[in-house]
Amino acid sequence: MTAAGEIGPEQYVLRLYVAGLTPRSRLAIANITTICEEFLQGRYDLEVIDVFQRPVLAREEQIIATPTLVKKLPVPLRRFIGDLSEREKVLVGLDLRRQG
């Protein structure tokens, strides 16, 4: 974040919605954390939200399955459902790697 609290053009804002700490939730957390540290170090804000603890947020985001990763910024908004183990698809979806 910049000094004024604004998000720079390369800053990623990600929310990962999970349902408790199930093995699938833990795998999704580990996978996205690894990707963020490898490709976005110092340029991301990752918030893990347990839908059992914060159901209103999940409802507002219209989360119908977990785990779900929502890329808020940079635009366009994107959603990924699953444990994020298909690394290449996640990288392409986050615009970190070109499809090809």
Biopython code that builds the backbone (N, CA, C, O; Angstrom):
import numpy as np
from Bio.PDB.StructureBuilder import StructureBuilder

atoms = [
    (1, "MET", "N", (0.846, -1.181, 0.000)),
    (1, "MET", "CA", (0.000, 0.000, 0.000)),
    (1, "MET", "C", (0.885, 1.236, 0.000)),
    (1, "MET", "O", (1.984, 1.235, 0.556)),
    (2, "THR", "N", (0.397, 2.267, -0.621)),
    (2, "THR", "CA", (1.144, 3.512, -0.656)),
    (2, "THR", "C", (0.925, 4.263, 0.645)),
    (2, "THR", "O", (0.098, 3.876, 1.471)),
    (3, "ALA", "N", (1.681, 5.346, 0.815)),
    (3, "ALA", "CA", (1.597, 6.109, 2.056)),
    (3, "ALA", "C", (0.191, 6.659, 2.287)),
    (3, "ALA", "O", (-0.251, 6.785, 3.429)),
    (4, "ALA", "N", (-0.502, 6.984, 1.209)),
    (4, "ALA", "CA", (-1.852, 7.540, 1.347)),
    (4, "ALA", "C", (-2.906, 6.463, 1.591)),
    (4, "ALA", "O", (-4.089, 6.764, 1.746)),
    (5, "GLY", "N", (-2.465, 5.203, 1.625)),
    (5, "GLY", "CA", (-3.405, 4.121, 1.861)),
    (5, "GLY", "C", (-4.053, 3.633, 0.581)),
    (5, "GLY", "O", (-4.936, 2.776, 0.619)),
    (6, "GLU", "N", (-3.621, 4.173, -0.563)),
    (6, "GLU", "CA", (-4.156, 3.734, -1.837)),
    (6, "GLU", "C", (-3.387, 2.501, -2.295)),
    (6, "GLU", "O", (-2.233, 2.291, -1.922)),
    (7, "ILE", "N", (-4.042, 1.709, -3.096)),
    (7, "ILE", "CA", (-3.421, 0.497, -3.595)),
    (7, "ILE", "C", (-2.788, 0.810, -4.935)),
    (7, "ILE", "O", (-3.452, 1.323, -5.836)),
    (8, "GLY", "N", (-1.501, 0.503, -5.069)),
    (8, "GLY", "CA", (-0.788, 0.756, -6.311)),
    (8, "GLY", "C", (-1.275, -0.156, -7.418)),
    (8, "GLY", "O", (-2.007, -1.111, -7.159)),
    (9, "PRO", "N", (-0.877, 0.127, -8.657)),
    (9, "PRO", "CA", (-1.383, -0.622, -9.800)),
    (9, "PRO", "C", (-0.995, -2.097, -9.784)),
    (9, "PRO", "O", (-1.694, -2.916, -10.382)),
    (10, "GLU", "N", (0.084, -2.452, -9.125)),
    (10, "GLU", "CA", (0.523, -3.837, -9.102)),
    (10, "GLU", "C", (0.096, -4.572, -7.835)),
    (10, "GLU", "O", (0.438, -5.741, -7.654)),
    (11, "GLN", "N", (-0.638, -3.907, -6.970)),
    (11, "GLN", "CA", (-1.061, -4.516, -5.717)),
    (11, "GLN", "C", (-2.236, -5.456, -5.947)),
    (11, "GLN", "O", (-3.203, -5.092, -6.617)),
    (12, "TYR", "N", (-2.158, -6.655, -5.401)),
    (12, "TYR", "CA", (-3.234, -7.629, -5.514)),
    (12, "TYR", "C", (-3.996, -7.699, -4.192)),
    (12, "TYR", "O", (-3.394, -7.776, -3.121)),
    (13, "VAL", "N", (-5.307, -7.672, -4.277)),
    (13, "VAL", "CA", (-6.168, -7.838, -3.116)),
    (13, "VAL", "C", (-6.951, -9.126, -3.339)),
    (13, "VAL", "O", (-7.760, -9.225, -4.261)),
    (14, "LEU", "N", (-6.697, -10.109, -2.480)),
    (14, "LEU", "CA", (-7.275, -11.441, -2.621)),
    (14, "LEU", "C", (-8.015, -11.832, -1.351)),
    (14, "LEU", "O", (-7.572, -11.540, -0.241)),
    (15, "ARG", "N", (-9.145, -12.495, -1.532)),
    (15, "ARG", "CA", (-9.886, -13.051, -0.400)),
    (15, "ARG", "C", (-10.107, -14.530, -0.669)),
    (15, "ARG", "O", (-10.609, -14.918, -1.724)),
    (16, "LEU", "N", (-9.729, -15.338, 0.291)),
    (16, "LEU", "CA", (-9.941, -16.773, 0.181)),
    (16, "LEU", "C", (-11.001, -17.175, 1.197)),
    (16, "LEU", "O", (-10.799, -17.038, 2.403)),
    (17, "TYR", "N", (-12.115, -17.665, 0.709)),
    (17, "TYR", "CA", (-13.221, -18.102, 1.553)),
    (17, "TYR", "C", (-13.095, -19.604, 1.780)),
    (17, "TYR", "O", (-13.022, -20.380, 0.828)),
    (18, "VAL", "N", (-13.070, -20.005, 3.038)),
    (18, "VAL", "CA", (-12.964, -21.417, 3.411)),
    (18, "VAL", "C", (-14.072, -21.754, 4.401)),
    (18, "VAL", "O", (-14.673, -20.869, 5.009)),
    (19, "ALA", "N", (-14.329, -23.045, 4.548)),
    (19, "ALA", "CA", (-15.334, -23.517, 5.510)),
    (19, "ALA", "C", (-14.605, -24.306, 6.584)),
    (19, "ALA", "O", (-14.483, -25.528, 6.495)),
    (20, "GLY", "N", (-14.123, -23.604, 7.597)),
    (20, "GLY", "CA", (-13.349, -24.256, 8.650)),
    (20, "GLY", "C", (-11.957, -24.619, 8.153)),
    (20, "GLY", "O", (-11.561, -24.232, 7.054)),
    (21, "LEU", "N", (-11.230, -25.352, 8.957)),
    (21, "LEU", "CA", (-9.872, -25.748, 8.587)),
    (21, "LEU", "C", (-9.841, -27.208, 8.157)),
    (21, "LEU", "O", (-9.116, -28.025, 8.725)),
    (22, "THR", "N", (-10.629, -27.515, 7.159)),
    (22, "THR", "CA", (-10.647, -28.857, 6.591)),
    (22, "THR", "C", (-9.350, -29.088, 5.807)),
    (22, "THR", "O", (-8.645, -28.127, 5.500)),
    (23, "PRO", "N", (-9.029, -30.325, 5.483)),
    (23, "PRO", "CA", (-7.831, -30.577, 4.658)),
    (23, "PRO", "C", (-7.869, -29.800, 3.333)),
    (23, "PRO", "O", (-6.844, -29.289, 2.883)),
    (24, "ARG", "N", (-9.033, -29.716, 2.722)),
    (24, "ARG", "CA", (-9.163, -28.979, 1.451)),
    (24, "ARG", "C", (-8.920, -27.481, 1.663)),
    (24, "ARG", "O", (-8.279, -26.834, 0.835)),
    (25, "SER", "N", (-9.426, -26.936, 2.758)),
    (25, "SER", "CA", (-9.198, -25.524, 3.079)),
    (25, "SER", "C", (-7.717, -25.263, 3.323)),
    (25, "SER", "O", (-7.168, -24.279, 2.827)),
    (26, "ARG", "N", (-7.075, -26.133, 4.078)),
    (26, "ARG", "CA", (-5.643, -25.978, 4.366)),
    (26, "ARG", "C", (-4.815, -26.052, 3.089)),
    (26, "ARG", "O", (-3.846, -25.310, 2.929)),
    (27, "LEU", "N", (-5.196, -26.947, 2.181)),
    (27, "LEU", "CA", (-4.480, -27.068, 0.917)),
    (27, "LEU", "C", (-4.633, -25.795, 0.092)),
    (27, "LEU", "O", (-3.663, -25.323, -0.501)),
    (28, "ALA", "N", (-5.832, -25.239, 0.047)),
    (28, "ALA", "CA", (-6.060, -23.996, -0.694)),
    (28, "ALA", "C", (-5.244, -22.854, -0.103)),
    (28, "ALA", "O", (-4.653, -22.066, -0.842)),
    (29, "ILE", "N", (-5.209, -22.759, 1.225)),
    (29, "ILE", "CA", (-4.423, -21.711, 1.892)),
    (29, "ILE", "C", (-2.948, -21.873, 1.553)),
    (29, "ILE", "O", (-2.274, -20.897, 1.220)),
    (30, "ALA", "N", (-2.447, -23.092, 1.637)),
    (30, "ALA", "CA", (-1.032, -23.343, 1.332)),
    (30, "ALA", "C", (-0.721, -23.028, -0.126)),
    (30, "ALA", "O", (0.304, -22.413, -0.422)),
    (31, "ASN", "N", (-1.594, -23.445, -1.036)),
    (31, "ASN", "CA", (-1.347, -23.214, -2.461)),
    (31, "ASN", "C", (-1.319, -21.731, -2.811)),
    (31, "ASN", "O", (-0.407, -21.284, -3.506)),
    (32, "ILE", "N", (-2.298, -20.958, -2.345)),
    (32, "ILE", "CA", (-2.324, -19.541, -2.700)),
    (32, "ILE", "C", (-1.211, -18.781, -1.985)),
    (32, "ILE", "O", (-0.666, -17.829, -2.544)),
    (33, "THR", "N", (-0.868, -19.173, -0.780)),
    (33, "THR", "CA", (0.238, -18.520, -0.078)),
    (33, "THR", "C", (1.546, -18.742, -0.826)),
    (33, "THR", "O", (2.338, -17.813, -0.977)),
    (34, "THR", "N", (1.778, -19.958, -1.294)),
    (34, "THR", "CA", (2.986, -20.260, -2.061)),
    (34, "THR", "C", (3.033, -19.436, -3.342)),
    (34, "THR", "O", (4.072, -18.863, -3.670)),
    (35, "ILE", "N", (1.926, -19.370, -4.064)),
    (35, "ILE", "CA", (1.872, -18.583, -5.301)),
    (35, "ILE", "C", (2.136, -17.108, -5.014)),
    (35, "ILE", "O", (2.912, -16.464, -5.720)),
    (36, "CYS", "N", (1.499, -16.580, -3.988)),
    (36, "CYS", "CA", (1.678, -15.168, -3.644)),
    (36, "CYS", "C", (3.122, -14.860, -3.265)),
    (36, "CYS", "O", (3.676, -13.852, -3.703)),
    (37, "GLU", "N", (3.725, -15.706, -2.467)),
    (37, "GLU", "CA", (5.108, -15.467, -2.051)),
    (37, "GLU", "C", (6.079, -15.582, -3.225)),
    (37, "GLU", "O", (7.078, -14.866, -3.288)),
    (38, "GLU", "N", (5.779, -16.479, -4.141)),
    (38, "GLU", "CA", (6.672, -16.678, -5.283)),
    (38, "GLU", "C", (6.526, -15.590, -6.342)),
    (38, "GLU", "O", (7.523, -15.143, -6.908)),
    (39, "PHE", "N", (5.286, -15.156, -6.618)),
    (39, "PHE", "CA", (5.048, -14.247, -7.733)),
    (39, "PHE", "C", (4.664, -12.827, -7.324)),
    (39, "PHE", "O", (4.787, -11.909, -8.135)),
    (40, "LEU", "N", (4.208, -12.624, -6.106)),
    (40, "LEU", "CA", (3.682, -11.315, -5.698)),
    (40, "LEU", "C", (4.305, -10.796, -4.408)),
    (40, "LEU", "O", (3.708, -9.957, -3.734)),
    (41, "GLN", "N", (5.462, -11.266, -4.060)),
    (41, "GLN", "CA", (6.052, -10.917, -2.762)),
    (41, "GLN", "C", (6.048, -9.403, -2.539)),
    (41, "GLN", "O", (6.594, -8.636, -3.331)),
    (42, "GLY", "N", (5.415, -8.999, -1.436)),
    (42, "GLY", "CA", (5.338, -7.589, -1.073)),
    (42, "GLY", "C", (4.272, -6.811, -1.833)),
    (42, "GLY", "O", (4.114, -5.610, -1.614)),
    (43, "ARG", "N", (3.536, -7.476, -2.723)),
    (43, "ARG", "CA", (2.541, -6.776, -3.551)),
    (43, "ARG", "C", (1.156, -7.374, -3.410)),
    (43, "ARG", "O", (0.335, -7.236, -4.317)),
    (44, "TYR", "N", (0.874, -8.036, -2.295)),
    (44, "TYR", "CA", (-0.446, -8.642, -2.157)),
    (44, "TYR", "C", (-0.975, -8.509, -0.738)),
    (44, "TYR", "O", (-0.234, -8.400, 0.239)),
    (45, "ASP", "N", (-2.306, -8.525, -0.686)),
    (45, "ASP", "CA", (-3.026, -8.559, 0.584)),
    (45, "ASP", "C", (-3.971, -9.746, 0.487)),
    (45, "ASP", "O", (-4.949, -9.709, -0.259)),
    (46, "LEU", "N", (-3.677, -10.794, 1.237)),
    (46, "LEU", "CA", (-4.481, -12.013, 1.220)),
    (46, "LEU", "C", (-5.230, -12.113, 2.538)),
    (46, "LEU", "O", (-4.626, -12.139, 3.610)),
    (47, "GLU", "N", (-6.549, -12.167, 2.444)),
    (47, "GLU", "CA", (-7.389, -12.327, 3.635)),
    (47, "GLU", "C", (-8.088, -13.680, 3.536)),
    (47, "GLU", "O", (-8.766, -13.966, 2.549)),
    (48, "VAL", "N", (-7.919, -14.501, 4.557)),
    (48, "VAL", "CA", (-8.595, -15.797, 4.619)),
    (48, "VAL", "C", (-9.837, -15.613, 5.487)),
    (48, "VAL", "O", (-9.746, -15.177, 6.635)),
    (49, "ILE", "N", (-10.988, -15.948, 4.930)),
    (49, "ILE", "CA", (-12.256, -15.735, 5.618)),
    (49, "ILE", "C", (-12.960, -17.076, 5.794)),
    (49, "ILE", "O", (-13.251, -17.773, 4.822)),
    (50, "ASP", "N", (-13.222, -17.417, 7.030)),
    (50, "ASP", "CA", (-13.965, -18.637, 7.344)),
    (50, "ASP", "C", (-15.453, -18.294, 7.275)),
    (50, "ASP", "O", (-15.941, -17.461, 8.039)),
    (51, "VAL", "N", (-16.168, -18.939, 6.356)),
    (51, "VAL", "CA", (-17.585, -18.619, 6.165)),
    (51, "VAL", "C", (-18.430, -18.970, 7.386)),
    (51, "VAL", "O", (-19.521, -18.425, 7.557)),
    (52, "PHE", "N", (-17.942, -19.871, 8.235)),
    (52, "PHE", "CA", (-18.663, -20.183, 9.468)),
    (52, "PHE", "C", (-18.529, -19.049, 10.481)),
    (52, "PHE", "O", (-19.449, -18.793, 11.258)),
    (53, "GLN", "N", (-17.380, -18.369, 10.470)),
    (53, "GLN", "CA", (-17.134, -17.268, 11.401)),
    (53, "GLN", "C", (-17.721, -15.945, 10.901)),
    (53, "GLN", "O", (-18.131, -15.099, 11.697)),
    (54, "ARG", "N", (-17.758, -15.774, 9.570)),
    (54, "ARG", "CA", (-18.212, -14.504, 8.990)),
    (54, "ARG", "C", (-19.189, -14.759, 7.838)),
    (54, "ARG", "O", (-18.891, -14.451, 6.684)),
    (55, "PRO", "N", (-20.358, -15.322, 8.161)),
    (55, "PRO", "CA", (-21.311, -15.686, 7.102)),
    (55, "PRO", "C", (-21.843, -14.498, 6.310)),
    (55, "PRO", "O", (-22.206, -14.650, 5.144)),
    (56, "VAL", "N", (-21.896, -13.318, 6.924)),
    (56, "VAL", "CA", (-22.421, -12.142, 6.220)),
    (56, "VAL", "C", (-21.510, -11.784, 5.037)),
    (56, "VAL", "O", (-21.995, -11.472, 3.949)),
    (57, "LEU", "N", (-20.201, -11.831, 5.254)),
    (57, "LEU", "CA", (-19.267, -11.546, 4.164)),
    (57, "LEU", "C", (-19.437, -12.536, 3.021)),
    (57, "LEU", "O", (-19.429, -12.149, 1.852)),
    (58, "ALA", "N", (-19.588, -13.790, 3.350)),
    (58, "ALA", "CA", (-19.770, -14.817, 2.328)),
    (58, "ALA", "C", (-21.064, -14.579, 1.550)),
    (58, "ALA", "O", (-21.108, -14.749, 0.332)),
    (59, "ARG", "N", (-22.092, -14.194, 2.252)),
    (59, "ARG", "CA", (-23.374, -13.913, 1.602)),
    (59, "ARG", "C", (-23.248, -12.701, 0.677)),
    (59, "ARG", "O", (-23.746, -12.723, -0.448)),
    (60, "GLU", "N", (-22.588, -11.652, 1.149)),
    (60, "GLU", "CA", (-22.408, -10.441, 0.341)),
    (60, "GLU", "C", (-21.624, -10.730, -0.937)),
    (60, "GLU", "O", (-21.913, -10.158, -1.988)),
    (61, "GLU", "N", (-20.636, -11.614, -0.849)),
    (61, "GLU", "CA", (-19.816, -11.972, -2.014)),
    (61, "GLU", "C", (-20.454, -13.081, -2.847)),
    (61, "GLU", "O", (-19.906, -13.486, -3.872)),
    (62, "GLN", "N", (-21.600, -13.567, -2.408)),
    (62, "GLN", "CA", (-22.326, -14.640, -3.089)),
    (62, "GLN", "C", (-21.455, -15.891, -3.257)),
    (62, "GLN", "O", (-21.375, -16.477, -4.337)),
    (63, "ILE", "N", (-20.814, -16.275, -2.164)),
    (63, "ILE", "CA", (-19.983, -17.476, -2.151)),
    (63, "ILE", "C", (-20.905, -18.683, -2.010)),
    (63, "ILE", "O", (-21.638, -18.807, -1.028)),
    (64, "ILE", "N", (-20.860, -19.568, -3.002)),
    (64, "ILE", "CA", (-21.737, -20.736, -2.975)),
    (64, "ILE", "C", (-20.972, -22.031, -2.762)),
    (64, "ILE", "O", (-21.578, -23.076, -2.525)),
    (65, "ALA", "N", (-19.652, -21.976, -2.844)),
    (65, "ALA", "CA", (-18.814, -23.157, -2.640)),
    (65, "ALA", "C", (-17.511, -22.719, -1.996)),
    (65, "ALA", "O", (-17.069, -21.583, -2.170)),
    (66, "THR", "N", (-16.906, -23.624, -1.258)),
    (66, "THR", "CA", (-15.607, -23.322, -0.656)),
    (66, "THR", "C", (-14.661, -24.479, -0.943)),
    (66, "THR", "O", (-15.102, -25.616, -1.112)),
    (67, "PRO", "N", (-13.380, -24.199, -0.997)),
    (67, "PRO", "CA", (-12.763, -22.880, -0.965)),
    (67, "PRO", "C", (-13.008, -22.101, -2.264)),
    (67, "PRO", "O", (-13.074, -22.676, -3.351)),
    (68, "THR", "N", (-13.139, -20.784, -2.120)),
    (68, "THR", "CA", (-13.258, -19.875, -3.255)),
    (68, "THR", "C", (-12.290, -18.721, -3.053)),
    (68, "THR", "O", (-12.286, -18.074, -2.006)),
    (69, "LEU", "N", (-11.473, -18.473, -4.061)),
    (69, "LEU", "CA", (-10.564, -17.322, -4.057)),
    (69, "LEU", "C", (-11.189, -16.239, -4.917)),
    (69, "LEU", "O", (-11.599, -16.491, -6.050)),
    (70, "VAL", "N", (-11.261, -15.016, -4.362)),
    (70, "VAL", "CA", (-11.769, -13.870, -5.110)),
    (70, "VAL", "C", (-10.621, -12.879, -5.277)),
    (70, "VAL", "O", (-10.032, -12.421, -4.299)),
    (71, "LYS", "N", (-10.317, -12.558, -6.530)),
    (71, "LYS", "CA", (-9.311, -11.525, -6.827)),
    (71, "LYS", "C", (-10.065, -10.218, -6.997)),
    (71, "LYS", "O", (-10.735, -10.003, -8.006)),
    (72, "LYS", "N", (-9.950, -9.344, -5.999)),
    (72, "LYS", "CA", (-10.648, -8.059, -6.018)),
    (72, "LYS", "C", (-9.895, -7.051, -6.892)),
    (72, "LYS", "O", (-10.493, -6.349, -7.707)),
    (73, "LEU", "N", (-8.588, -6.994, -6.707)),
    (73, "LEU", "CA", (-7.728, -6.087, -7.470)),
    (73, "LEU", "C", (-6.471, -6.830, -7.862)),
    (73, "LEU", "O", (-6.051, -7.726, -7.130)),
    (74, "PRO", "N", (-5.854, -6.503, -8.976)),
    (74, "PRO", "CA", (-6.326, -5.546, -9.978)),
    (74, "PRO", "C", (-7.506, -6.104, -10.750)),
    (74, "PRO", "O", (-7.711, -7.316, -10.817)),
    (75, "VAL", "N", (-8.281, -5.192, -11.332)),
    (75, "VAL", "CA", (-9.438, -5.610, -12.109)),
    (75, "VAL", "C", (-8.958, -6.331, -13.360)),
    (75, "VAL", "O", (-7.859, -6.039, -13.832)),
    (76, "PRO", "N", (-9.712, -7.238, -13.907)),
    (76, "PRO", "CA", (-11.085, -7.567, -13.559)),
    (76, "PRO", "C", (-11.169, -8.510, -12.364)),
    (76, "PRO", "O", (-10.237, -9.263, -12.081)),
    (77, "LEU", "N", (-12.290, -8.456, -11.678)),
    (77, "LEU", "CA", (-12.558, -9.359, -10.572)),
    (77, "LEU", "C", (-12.620, -10.783, -11.128)),
    (77, "LEU", "O", (-13.214, -11.031, -12.177)),
    (78, "ARG", "N", (-11.994, -11.708, -10.402)),
    (78, "ARG", "CA", (-12.024, -13.104, -10.826)),
    (78, "ARG", "C", (-12.281, -13.980, -9.617)),
    (78, "ARG", "O", (-11.958, -13.618, -8.486)),
    (79, "ARG", "N", (-12.880, -15.163, -9.879)),
    (79, "ARG", "CA", (-13.154, -16.148, -8.829)),
    (79, "ARG", "C", (-12.578, -17.490, -9.241)),
    (79, "ARG", "O", (-12.622, -17.881, -10.408)),
    (80, "PHE", "N", (-12.038, -18.179, -8.254)),
    (80, "PHE", "CA", (-11.480, -19.512, -8.455)),
    (80, "PHE", "C", (-12.088, -20.412, -7.390)),
    (80, "PHE", "O", (-12.018, -20.104, -6.200)),
    (81, "ILE", "N", (-12.678, -21.511, -7.807)),
    (81, "ILE", "CA", (-13.285, -22.432, -6.857)),
    (81, "ILE", "C", (-12.446, -23.697, -6.799)),
    (81, "ILE", "O", (-12.067, -24.246, -7.833)),
    (82, "GLY", "N", (-12.157, -24.157, -5.590)),
    (82, "GLY", "CA", (-11.387, -25.382, -5.413)),
    (82, "GLY", "C", (-10.157, -25.136, -4.559)),
    (82, "GLY", "O", (-9.989, -24.065, -3.977)),
    (83, "ASP", "N", (-9.300, -26.149, -4.494)),
    (83, "ASP", "CA", (-8.136, -26.061, -3.602)),
    (83, "ASP", "C", (-6.933, -25.374, -4.233)),
    (83, "ASP", "O", (-5.858, -25.330, -3.636)),
    (84, "LEU", "N", (-7.110, -24.833, -5.449)),
    (84, "LEU", "CA", (-6.085, -24.048, -6.146)),
    (84, "LEU", "C", (-4.850, -24.865, -6.496)),
    (84, "LEU", "O", (-3.760, -24.314, -6.651)),
    (85, "SER", "N", (-5.019, -26.180, -6.621)),
    (85, "SER", "CA", (-3.875, -27.041, -6.925)),
    (85, "SER", "C", (-3.525, -27.044, -8.409)),
    (85, "SER", "O", (-2.445, -27.503, -8.782)),
    (86, "GLU", "N", (-4.420, -26.538, -9.266)),
    (86, "GLU", "CA", (-4.097, -26.407, -10.688)),
    (86, "GLU", "C", (-3.363, -25.084, -10.882)),
    (86, "GLU", "O", (-3.923, -24.092, -11.350)),
    (87, "ARG", "N", (-2.095, -25.112, -10.503)),
    (87, "ARG", "CA", (-1.255, -23.916, -10.416)),
    (87, "ARG", "C", (-1.247, -23.080, -11.696)),
    (87, "ARG", "O", (-1.383, -21.858, -11.628)),
    (88, "GLU", "N", (-1.093, -23.712, -12.853)),
    (88, "GLU", "CA", (-1.033, -22.958, -14.108)),
    (88, "GLU", "C", (-2.325, -22.199, -14.371)),
    (88, "GLU", "O", (-2.289, -21.056, -14.825)),
    (89, "LYS", "N", (-3.468, -22.822, -14.091)),
    (89, "LYS", "CA", (-4.749, -22.147, -14.283)),
    (89, "LYS", "C", (-4.882, -20.950, -13.346)),
    (89, "LYS", "O", (-5.403, -19.904, -13.731)),
    (90, "VAL", "N", (-4.409, -21.112, -12.124)),
    (90, "VAL", "CA", (-4.468, -20.010, -11.163)),
    (90, "VAL", "C", (-3.560, -18.872, -11.624)),
    (90, "VAL", "O", (-3.960, -17.708, -11.578)),
    (91, "LEU", "N", (-2.350, -19.190, -12.064)),
    (91, "LEU", "CA", (-1.417, -18.159, -12.528)),
    (91, "LEU", "C", (-1.975, -17.405, -13.727)),
    (91, "LEU", "O", (-1.865, -16.180, -13.789)),
    (92, "VAL", "N", (-2.567, -18.110, -14.672)),
    (92, "VAL", "CA", (-3.174, -17.463, -15.840)),
    (92, "VAL", "C", (-4.353, -16.600, -15.392)),
    (92, "VAL", "O", (-4.505, -15.467, -15.848)),
    (93, "GLY", "N", (-5.177, -17.131, -14.509)),
    (93, "GLY", "CA", (-6.338, -16.401, -14.020)),
    (93, "GLY", "C", (-5.985, -15.146, -13.239)),
    (93, "GLY", "O", (-6.739, -14.173, -13.243)),
    (94, "LEU", "N", (-4.845, -15.170, -12.573)),
    (94, "LEU", "CA", (-4.382, -13.998, -11.832)),
    (94, "LEU", "C", (-3.569, -13.045, -12.713)),
    (94, "LEU", "O", (-3.045, -12.039, -12.235)),
    (95, "ASP", "N", (-3.473, -13.372, -14.000)),
    (95, "ASP", "CA", (-2.695, -12.582, -14.957)),
    (95, "ASP", "C", (-1.213, -12.537, -14.592)),
    (95, "ASP", "O", (-0.536, -11.535, -14.820)),
    (96, "LEU", "N", (-0.722, -13.635, -14.023)),
    (96, "LEU", "CA", (0.696, -13.734, -13.673)),
    (96, "LEU", "C", (1.458, -14.538, -14.714)),
    (96, "LEU", "O", (2.689, -14.551, -14.722)),
    (97, "ARG", "N", (0.733, -15.198, -15.576)),
    (97, "ARG", "CA", (1.346, -15.989, -16.640)),
    (97, "ARG", "C", (0.396, -15.982, -17.823)),
    (97, "ARG", "O", (-0.822, -16.043, -17.659)),
    (98, "ARG", "N", (0.962, -15.909, -19.004)),
    (98, "ARG", "CA", (0.140, -15.911, -20.221)),
    (98, "ARG", "C", (-0.284, -17.314, -20.573)),
    (98, "ARG", "O", (0.456, -18.281, -20.388)),
    (99, "GLN", "N", (-1.496, -17.399, -21.087)),
    (99, "GLN", "CA", (-2.016, -18.686, -21.525)),
    (99, "GLN", "C", (-1.308, -19.068, -22.823)),
    (99, "GLN", "O", (-1.132, -18.239, -23.716)),
    (100, "GLY", "N", (-0.913, -20.315, -22.910)),
    (100, "GLY", "CA", (-0.246, -20.679, -24.145)),
    (100, "GLY", "C", (0.374, -21.972, -24.131)),
    (100, "GLY", "O", (0.969, -22.382, -25.127)),
]
sb = StructureBuilder()
sb.init_structure("model")
sb.init_model(0)
sb.init_chain("A")
sb.init_seg("    ")
for serial, (resi, resn, name, xyz) in enumerate(atoms, 1):
    if name == "N":
        sb.init_residue(resn, " ", resi, " ")
    sb.init_atom(name, np.array(xyz, "f"), 0.0, 1.0, " ", f" {name:<3s}", serial, name[0])
structure = sb.get_structure()
